[in-house]
Amino acid sequence: MAIGRINIGNTQISRLIIGGNPISGVSHQNPEMDEAMKRYFTVSRIKDTLRSAEELGIGTFIGRADRHITRMLYEYRSEGGKIQWVAQTCPEMQSNRRSVEDALSEGATACYIHGGVMDNLFARNELKEIPELIKLIRDFGIPAGIAGHNPKVFEWAENHLDADFYMCSYYNAAHRDKGAELRSGMAEWFNDEDRTIMCRLIQRLRRPAIHYKIFAAGRKKPSDAFEYTAKYLRPNDGVCIGIYPEHKPEMLVEDVALFVKYVKERP
């Protein structure tokens, strides 16, 4: 099935990307689901999931730059895995710079600043370090980006930042004004109005956007979500999806088929 590829900076990645939230036990639903995902996603099952993704034509994985993910990727690569890793910085690290440096040292294909971090720094008007971090990533020779749930983050970036790509969440599900991290059990909301606002903003952005949380963390029917996303996906935009196949082993196969059906490869 033709998934296609897009360009971010000097690098090509697959247009459909497998995301790391479920793999890291982040369900965006409730603590019980967080725990279920952690129990299910052993290192062996994570590697099996990435192999399945590669076999289906998904050549890119987005995951946290933490020791759990980097150790798993070390094993995966040692066993012949080729999937590209777009690294997400980790808000729990001692500094944003340290998180970037860890991603760079572990073989990331590209790196972006965590969306909760960007939302929080924007709320506190403390974004002065972000251009320096983007330069640090770029100087290493890989594409640099930012994520965000608050559309105003990208409006700021368009005026103040020279990033290679944006990670655009469809839902501003938990305002990060007081803290960058999402805690298990924290109240979240998934309003379609937020999705509309973000998708309209994406049309005006100067850089490629990777659309994520298109399923509203399992709250949307996949066929409906892909059909909606297809209306707003620009030719050089990508889509990141998370899967949790414990009770539905063919989930990834079905998602890829839906992506091809609704999105299709564009020139």
Wavefront OBJ file of the C-alpha trace (Angstrom):
o trace
v 0.000 0.000 0.000
v 1.364 3.404 -1.032
v 1.855 5.495 2.104
v 4.189 8.018 0.498
v 6.895 10.225 1.961
v 7.244 13.889 2.895
v 10.170 16.233 3.354
v 11.060 17.894 6.641
v 14.168 20.000 6.345
v 16.854 17.933 4.637
v 15.198 14.604 5.408
v 12.424 12.413 4.018
v 10.113 10.564 6.388
v 7.064 8.389 5.799
v 3.821 10.294 5.437
v 2.091 8.008 7.926
v 3.995 7.737 11.201
v 3.544 5.466 14.198
v 3.418 7.378 17.475
v 4.824 6.457 20.867
v 2.213 7.549 23.412
v 0.561 4.129 23.892
v 3.983 2.465 23.889
v 4.972 4.736 26.789
v 1.715 4.120 28.662
v 0.104 7.464 27.862
v -3.537 6.740 26.972
v -5.078 10.200 27.417
v -8.034 8.317 28.883
v -7.567 7.208 32.508
v -4.950 5.698 34.853
v -6.346 2.191 34.340
v -5.783 2.408 30.592
v -2.312 3.852 31.167
v -1.449 0.785 33.247
v -2.970 -1.611 30.713
v -0.808 -0.112 27.970
v 2.313 -0.387 30.108
v 1.585 -4.048 30.864
v 0.903 -4.876 27.242
v 3.795 -3.039 25.623
v 6.766 -5.102 26.713
v 9.979 -4.397 24.831
v 9.341 -7.515 22.746
v 5.864 -6.324 21.749
v 7.092 -2.814 20.993
v 9.676 -4.238 18.615
v 7.041 -6.482 17.023
v 4.848 -3.408 16.519
v 7.651 -1.486 14.835
v 8.434 -4.465 12.584
v 4.787 -4.649 11.565
v 4.821 -0.927 10.842
v 7.867 -1.272 8.596
v 6.320 -4.216 6.749
v 3.260 -2.053 6.043
v 5.378 0.792 4.682
v 5.504 3.001 7.788
v 9.133 4.048 7.917
v 9.044 6.508 10.809
v 8.407 6.283 14.552
v 7.858 9.231 16.888
v 8.878 8.510 20.475
v 10.230 10.034 23.639
v 13.959 10.597 24.062
v 13.992 8.685 27.348
v 16.029 5.659 28.389
v 13.155 3.248 27.888
v 12.717 4.207 24.230
v 16.404 4.618 23.394
v 17.259 1.228 24.911
v 14.429 -0.422 22.968
v 15.578 1.220 19.739
v 19.142 0.043 20.372
v 17.894 -3.535 20.541
v 15.603 -3.045 17.549
v 18.389 -1.705 15.376
v 20.764 -4.443 16.532
v 18.200 -6.953 15.290
v 18.001 -5.331 11.859
v 15.240 -2.745 12.336
v 15.526 0.288 10.063
v 12.675 2.547 11.192
v 13.534 6.246 11.494
v 13.166 7.839 14.912
v 11.775 11.353 15.294
v 12.631 12.196 18.882
v 10.354 14.062 21.268
v 12.029 15.864 24.138
v 10.953 14.882 27.649
v 9.566 17.510 30.043
v 10.741 15.609 33.128
v 14.418 16.023 32.202
v 16.575 18.442 34.195
v 16.602 20.838 31.237
v 15.228 21.081 27.731
v 18.784 21.291 26.408
v 19.744 18.024 28.106
v 16.736 16.322 26.556
v 17.742 17.541 23.092
v 21.337 16.415 23.642
v 20.154 12.934 24.646
v 18.081 12.665 21.460
v 21.010 13.754 19.319
v 23.387 11.279 20.935
v 21.043 8.337 20.394
v 20.660 8.556 16.638
v 17.496 10.570 16.096
v 16.459 11.251 12.500
v 14.815 14.512 13.604
v 13.960 16.118 16.933
v 11.228 18.412 18.224
v 10.419 20.225 21.444
v 7.611 18.585 23.442
v 4.171 20.153 22.981
v 3.481 20.516 26.682
v 6.807 22.291 27.105
v 5.998 24.682 24.267
v 2.500 25.373 25.634
v 3.901 26.016 29.096
v 6.735 28.274 27.971
v 4.322 30.235 25.791
v 1.912 30.713 28.708
v 4.774 32.016 30.854
v 6.301 34.119 28.046
v 9.615 32.285 28.484
v 10.356 31.094 24.954
v 13.760 32.722 24.601
v 15.630 29.377 24.788
v 13.676 27.778 21.925
v 15.579 29.385 18.998
v 18.830 28.207 20.621
v 17.509 24.648 20.905
v 16.363 24.667 17.281
v 19.854 25.804 16.274
v 21.439 23.058 18.407
v 19.400 20.411 16.608
v 20.054 21.931 13.197
v 23.809 22.200 13.865
v 23.788 18.445 14.433
v 22.541 18.060 10.882
v 18.960 16.902 11.439
v 15.571 18.637 11.106
v 14.298 20.593 14.108
v 10.704 21.186 15.079
v 8.240 22.055 17.788
v 4.966 20.539 18.936
v 1.976 22.223 20.493
v -1.639 21.852 21.521
v -2.310 25.582 21.736
v -2.631 27.097 18.241
v -1.090 30.332 19.516
v 2.230 28.470 19.877
v 2.411 28.104 16.101
v 1.370 31.691 15.505
v 4.332 32.680 17.689
v 6.619 30.258 15.834
v 5.659 31.668 12.445
v 6.862 35.091 13.592
v 9.840 34.192 15.768
v 11.211 30.767 14.844
v 12.845 29.094 11.866
v 11.806 25.483 12.480
v 11.738 22.711 9.868
v 8.413 21.204 10.882
v 5.521 21.496 13.298
v 3.730 18.805 15.329
v 0.119 20.025 15.477
v -2.272 18.429 17.965
v -5.915 18.426 16.913
v -6.989 18.903 20.516
v -5.903 21.340 23.206
v -6.996 18.742 25.702
v -5.295 19.904 28.902
v -3.995 23.427 29.254
v -0.340 23.360 30.305
v -0.127 26.885 31.738
v 1.035 25.691 35.171
v 3.093 22.668 34.160
v 4.438 21.032 31.004
v 3.870 17.405 32.000
v 0.632 15.486 31.614
v 0.046 13.468 34.790
v -1.866 10.189 34.703
v -5.470 10.918 35.629
v -5.270 14.627 34.818
v -8.564 15.991 33.500
v -8.646 16.303 29.698
v -11.266 17.389 27.195
v -11.543 16.731 23.462
v -13.620 19.418 21.782
v -14.203 19.361 18.039
v -13.972 23.151 18.030
v -10.275 22.840 18.914
v -9.770 20.487 15.974
v -11.402 22.948 13.601
v -9.268 25.836 14.836
v -6.020 23.873 14.518
v -6.806 22.520 11.056
v -7.660 25.970 9.742
v -4.433 27.319 11.198
v -2.395 24.543 9.572
v -3.468 25.813 6.156
v -1.597 29.074 6.828
v 1.635 27.619 8.210
v 4.860 27.968 6.240
v 6.323 24.642 7.352
v 5.178 21.025 7.005
v 2.800 19.939 9.753
v 2.469 16.490 11.269
v -1.168 16.111 12.311
v -1.542 14.156 15.550
v -4.207 13.109 18.037
v -6.490 12.715 15.030
v -8.346 9.884 16.842
v -8.869 12.032 19.972
v -7.079 9.286 21.930
v -9.500 6.565 20.861
v -12.647 8.685 21.010
v -13.113 8.973 17.246
v -13.959 6.219 14.795
v -10.775 5.741 12.709
v -12.579 5.967 9.365
v -14.203 9.269 10.389
v -10.901 10.611 11.690
v -8.966 9.804 8.515
v -11.741 11.194 6.323
v -11.673 14.459 8.288
v -7.886 14.693 8.245
v -7.773 14.144 4.480
v -9.666 17.409 3.987
v -6.932 19.421 5.702
v -3.774 17.489 4.845
v -1.501 19.540 2.608
v 0.810 17.828 0.082
v 3.859 17.878 2.389
v 2.030 17.200 5.668
v 2.159 13.929 7.605
v -0.063 12.043 10.033
v 0.995 10.447 13.317
v -1.183 7.724 14.875
v -0.901 5.658 18.021
v -2.127 2.076 18.270
v -3.001 -0.308 21.098
v -3.639 -3.694 19.464
v -4.030 -5.900 22.557
v -7.716 -6.538 21.852
v -7.595 -5.807 18.116
v -4.486 -7.385 16.535
v -5.283 -6.064 13.035
v -5.578 -2.444 14.180
v -2.469 -1.205 12.371
v -3.329 -3.025 9.139
v -6.799 -1.470 9.197
v -5.428 2.002 9.952
v -2.988 1.842 7.043
v -5.787 0.760 4.701
v -7.937 3.672 5.876
v -5.073 6.112 5.442
v -4.558 4.963 1.858
v -8.297 5.058 1.175
v -8.971 8.552 2.458
v -5.666 10.359 2.218
v -3.957 8.673 -0.697
v -0.506 9.558 -1.900
v -0.263 13.036 -3.419
v 2.373 14.253 -5.865
l 1 2 3 4 5 6 7 8 9 10 11 12 13 14 15 16 17 18 19 20 21 22 23 24 25 26 27 28 29 30 31 32 33 34 35 36 37 38 39 40 41 42 43 44 45 46 47 48 49 50 51 52 53 54 55 56 57 58 59 60 61 62 63 64 65 66 67 68 69 70 71 72 73 74 75 76 77 78 79 80 81 82 83 84 85 86 87 88 89 90 91 92 93 94 95 96 97 98 99 100 101 102 103 104 105 106 107 108 109 110 111 112 113 114 115 116 117 118 119 120 121 122 123 124 125 126 127 128 129 130 131 132 133 134 135 136 137 138 139 140 141 142 143 144 145 146 147 148 149 150 151 152 153 154 155 156 157 158 159 160 161 162 163 164 165 166 167 168 169 170 171 172 173 174 175 176 177 178 179 180 181 182 183 184 185 186 187 188 189 190 191 192 193 194 195 196 197 198 199 200 201 202 203 204 205 206 207 208 209 210 211 212 213 214 215 216 217 218 219 220 221 222 223 224 225 226 227 228 229 230 231 232 233 234 235 236 237 238 239 240 241 242 243 244 245 246 247 248 249 250 251 252 253 254 255 256 257 258 259 260 261 262 263 264 265 266 267
